[in-house]
């Protein structure tokens, strides 16, 4: 649900602690940035302020169209939204300086390995990949997951 995606992003980090941590520890100024599973493009404007160019990859049609709309409405000329997935990014090998994903891999179990391999394919020699994810078994998010469905029966290796 692309509307729910917006609320999740606001609720997940209302004080922008993740952005503060990333800004303090990583550099994407004048670099090529990749947002894997960009959803509705919620985070794209943040990175576009300093990046040379930002690519948002999103498999979900409705979310991708909302991301495109956001880019146009904000007149963000250094962002491209592409149809793709973690397993099929569609950029040249070695073309990305800084890649990140927010909650794009945690449901994948062992199947997310293909996606991680694909990220390393598109990263340049000194590139950085940051994966921001949730713990499905512990903490607040883990408790929500356990209440949502019988997590232990559906967990994969």
C-alpha positions in Angstrom: 0.0 0.0 0.0 1.8 3.1 -1.2 -0.2 5.4 1.1 0.7 3.4 4.1 4.4 3.6 3.0 4.3 7.3 3.6 3.0 6.9 7.1 5.5 4.1 7.9 8.4 6.3 6.9 7.1 9.2 9.1 6.4 6.9 12.0 9.6 4.9 11.7 12.0 7.8 12.4 10.1 11.0 13.3 13.3 12.6 14.7 15.3 11.7 11.6 17.9 9.8 13.6 18.7 7.5 10.7 19.4 10.5 8.4 21.6 12.1 11.1 23.6 8.9 11.5 24.0 8.5 7.7 25.0 12.1 7.2 27.6 11.9 10.0 29.2 8.6 8.8 28.8 8.6 5.0 29.5 10.9 2.1 27.3 11.2 -1.0 28.1 14.8 -2.0 28.6 15.0 -5.7 28.2 11.2 -6.0 25.8 8.8 -7.7 23.3 7.5 -5.1 21.0 4.5 -5.4 17.8 4.1 -3.4 16.8 0.4 -3.6 13.1 0.0 -3.2 12.5 3.7 -3.1 8.7 3.3 -2.8 7.0 6.6 -3.3 10.3 8.4 -3.2 10.0 9.6 0.4 13.7 9.8 0.9 14.9 10.8 -2.6 14.8 14.6 -1.9 17.0 14.3 1.1 19.8 12.7 -0.9 19.3 14.8 -4.0 20.3 17.9 -2.1 23.9 16.9 -2.3 24.2 14.0 -4.7 25.2 14.5 -8.3 22.4 12.1 -9.3 20.0 9.8 -7.4 18.5 6.7 -8.9 15.3 5.3 -7.3 14.6 1.7 -8.1 11.1 0.4 -7.4 9.2 -2.7 -8.6 5.7 -1.6 -7.5 4.0 0.4 -10.2 1.7 2.5 -8.0 4.6 3.4 -5.7 6.9 4.2 -8.6 4.4 6.5 -10.2 4.0 8.4 -6.9 7.8 8.7 -6.7 7.8 10.2 -10.2 5.0 12.6 -9.3 7.0 13.7 -6.2 10.1 14.3 -8.3 8.1 16.4 -10.8 6.2 18.4 -8.2 9.4 19.3 -6.3 11.3 20.0 -9.6 14.1 17.7 -8.6 16.1 17.5 -11.8 18.9 15.1 -10.5 16.6 12.2 -9.8 15.6 9.3 -12.0 13.0 6.7 -11.1 13.5 3.3 -12.7 11.4 0.1 -12.7 13.5 -2.6 -11.2 14.1 -4.6 -8.1 16.9 -5.4 -5.7 17.7 -8.5 -7.8 17.5 -6.5 -11.1 18.7 -2.9 -10.7 19.4 -2.2 -14.4 22.4 0.1 -14.0 25.9 -0.5 -15.3 28.4 -2.4 -13.2 30.4 -0.1 -11.0 28.2 3.0 -11.7 27.0 3.8 -8.1 29.0 5.4 -5.3 26.5 5.2 -2.4 23.6 2.7 -2.3 21.1 2.3 0.5 17.9 0.4 1.2 15.3 0.9 3.8 13.3 -2.1 4.7 13.8 -3.6 1.2 15.4 -6.9 2.2 14.0 -8.0 5.6 11.2 -10.2 4.2 13.5 -12.0 1.9 15.2 -14.6 4.0 17.9 -16.3 2.1 16.4 -15.0 -1.2 17.8 -11.5 -0.5 21.3 -12.8 -1.3 20.6 -12.2 -5.1 19.6 -8.7 -4.3 22.7 -8.0 -2.2 24.9 -9.5 -5.0 23.2 -7.2 -7.5 24.0 -4.2 -5.3 27.7 -5.1 -5.1 27.7 -5.5 -8.9 26.5 -1.8 -9.4 28.7 -0.4 -6.7 32.0 1.3 -7.8 35.3 0.2 -6.4 35.1 2.4 -3.3 31.3 2.4 -3.1 29.3 2.1 0.0 26.1 0.1 0.7 24.0 0.8 3.7 21.1 -1.5 4.6 18.6 -0.2 7.1 16.4 -2.9 8.3 14.2 -4.2 11.2 14.7 -7.1 13.4 11.7 -9.4 12.9 12.1 -11.2 16.2 13.0 -8.6 18.8 12.1 -5.1 19.7 9.0 -3.0 18.9 8.9 -4.1 15.2 9.4 -7.7 16.1 6.4 -7.5 18.5 4.3 -5.9 15.8 5.2 -8.7 13.3 4.4 -11.4 15.9 1.0 -9.8 16.5 0.3 -9.4 12.8 0.7 -13.1 11.9 2.2 -16.3 13.1 5.8 -15.3 12.3 7.4 -18.5 13.5 5.4 -20.6 11.0 6.4 -18.4 8.1 10.0 -17.7 8.9 12.5 -18.8 6.2 16.2 -19.4 6.4 
